[in-house]
Amino acid sequence: MNGKFGMHIKKKIFFYNLFFVFILNLYLYSYTPVFLRIAPFAKSIGMAEAFTSISTGTYGLYYNPAGMSSILSHEIQVAYSLWLGRVHSGYISGVFTEPLFGKIKIGGSYLFSEITRDEQTDFSPVDWTIYDSNLQRITNNKIAFGASVEIFDIVSLGLCYKYNLSNMGKESYFNSTLDMGIIAKFFMSDQILKLAFLASGTGNKLISNDVDFFLPPNYLIGISDDIHTGWAKFIITTDVTFSPDLIALFKIGGELTFNNNIFIRAGNKIGAFNHITFGAGLKLGQYEINYAYEGYENYQPSHSISLLINFGTPVVNLKVEPLTFSPNNDGLMDKVIILPEIREPARVIAAQIKIYDSKDNLLITIPLKNKYIKSIEWDGKIDNKKLVDGEYFISLSAEYEKTGWTESSKEKVKIDTTPPKVRIEAGPYTIKNKKKVLLKPVTFKFFVYDLSGIDKWEFKILSKNKKHVFTTSWRGDVPQTFDWDGKDNNGEYFETGKPFLYNLIVYDIHGNKTETKPVETFFISREIKIIYSSYAVFDKGKSHVRTSAYNELKKIKDTLLKYPDADIVIAGHTDLVEDTGKFKSREDLSLARAQALKFFLRDVLGFKKRYIIVEGHGATKPIADNKTQEGRKKNRRVDLIIRAVVYK
């Protein structure tokens, strides 16, 4: 025995000695006889009825109703006692728990006892000489209804209403009482210390045919300790019953349990009468049978037998967070947290986590070495091998002392280490020089699939010379389509006919990333271009629109009306030798001509609300050879471009 364990035992012995001295003091200062009672339960009798702190389930209907809340399954108990060799007593009780009533346990019981006159024996627990000679039998009936609730898993409160009816020939007596109890539990490693108090017989008014009077209530204090070892469980419990008009009765009992199904009990009562009790029990599945022997000095012993039946399994639960994870060792959502919820773990023999595949095949059972554990991590592996992506189910199973195994509902989790599947289509397009060329505005179609869902995405368009960049991003699902007008993030157009690249980056909710390979292409504007010769519209070196050109220019009006949403670009051009007149440069001359044509469209043709862009390029963008007269004639022009339209 190590030092810490020895010190722990010494403290317990000292504590029980103090409690025993307290009880003896109560005994020494009490007086008058004790009323004898007939206890119905073999288990409690075997432990000298020191049951105030351990009256679980159906025992609570007779002893402390606060103990009813501690059971985890429905319970029914029937019992028979032969008391002092003469009194026959029968008892049936039941306590019912969730899922019908949640944390509130309710129950009821019925007790019947009788004794008959026997002139052939010298001993009887009843002095028949005080009764009429015609009285041959005395009977007693007791009905009880109780309720109990557990608060914060450490304190239980209970109430029990009892109605008693006694018949002695023509005389009958009845009374009703209310028992009020409390039990507090303290968990210490593999032990449970319980403290209890009971006020029994409150409002105990005895009523007969011609008289009624009050009986004094009883007050009980109890303490018990459940000690769990690797091979057995031991319960030691003590009780004291006292009343202002009665001698205190001290009770001490113990129970040793082997293999969770064999019970040996003993107890001793000290008070108005002193005697030792013994008992034994055997548990077979949901059934438990108990026997008790109680001896009295100078009296015949009492024998009791009872059958306890548990049915329904306790509810155990578990939660899993998150419900999807990605065990790919990237540091992001690599594990799930399993949160088991086991009620009364001290009563659990074994517990385990079970993992199933989507077809309900059991893949692995993970024993819980610590029944009090609050959380467990799982990395999606079995035997150090990662499971394939898909749906799995996790449950919690626990084996309780009385009712056996129970299993929680199965929580569904997903393993997803696969990055999203992504594909892009762009259009419309045309064929130019045997290659696909996109037409502006471009519509991109995104095809994205992921098992768990998309967290965020980013779409990039980059000109090959890196002069223009367009990006857009968002959290959540990727849109099915995206229309691009050909502009960069600064609102400037990408260059028509110049190569650019585009790609899409997608992250799912686990951080799995897919980035499409950049696609290189180029686009041309879907535009209508009308070219006017400069000398047909303007005089040499000047920017005023010639009156003779009005009729020709007015023809453009019908075309512009067909495309009300298109941008209009007017670009002026010169050749290399054109006289600039009053303008400082050919760029200024070409820009002034473009502005003059803009004025004509807005103020003459009435397109005041249209967006019109003017550009002056001078001789920088020739379409023919400036070394020839014919080429220079073609270069002296004004381009009117209806840009970004759908052909009609």
Secondary structure, DSSP 8 states (H G I E B T S, - for coil): --HHHHHHHHHHHHHHHHHHHHHHHHHHT--S---------HHHHHTTT--TTT--GGGGGTS-GGGGGG-SSEEEEEEEEEETTTEEEEEEEEEE-TTSSTTEEEEEEEEEEEEE--TT-S--SS-GGGS-TT--EEEEEEEEEEEEEEETTTEEEEEEEEEEEEEETTEEEEEEEEEEEEEEEEEETTEEEEEEEEEEEET-EEE-SS-EEE---EEEEEEEEEEE-SSEEEEEEEEEEEETTEEEEEEEEEEEEETTTEEEEEEEEESSS-EEEEEEEEEETTEEEEEEEEEETTEEEEEEEEEEEEES----EEEEESSEE--SSSSSS--EEEEEE-SSGGGEEEEEEEEE-TT--EEEEEE-S-TT---EEE-SEETTEE--SEEEEEEEEEEETTTEEEE---EEEEE-----EEEEEEEEEEEETTEEEEEEEEEEEEEEE-SS-EEEEEEEEEETTSS-EEEEEEESS--SEEEE-SB-TTS-B--TTSEEEEEEEEEETT--EEE---EEEEEEE--EEEEEEHHHHB-TT--SB-GGGHHHHHTHHHHHHH-TTSEEEEEEE--SS---TTSSSHHHHHHHHHHHHHHIIIIIS--TTS-EEEEE-TTSS-SS-TTSHHHHHHHSEEEEEEES----
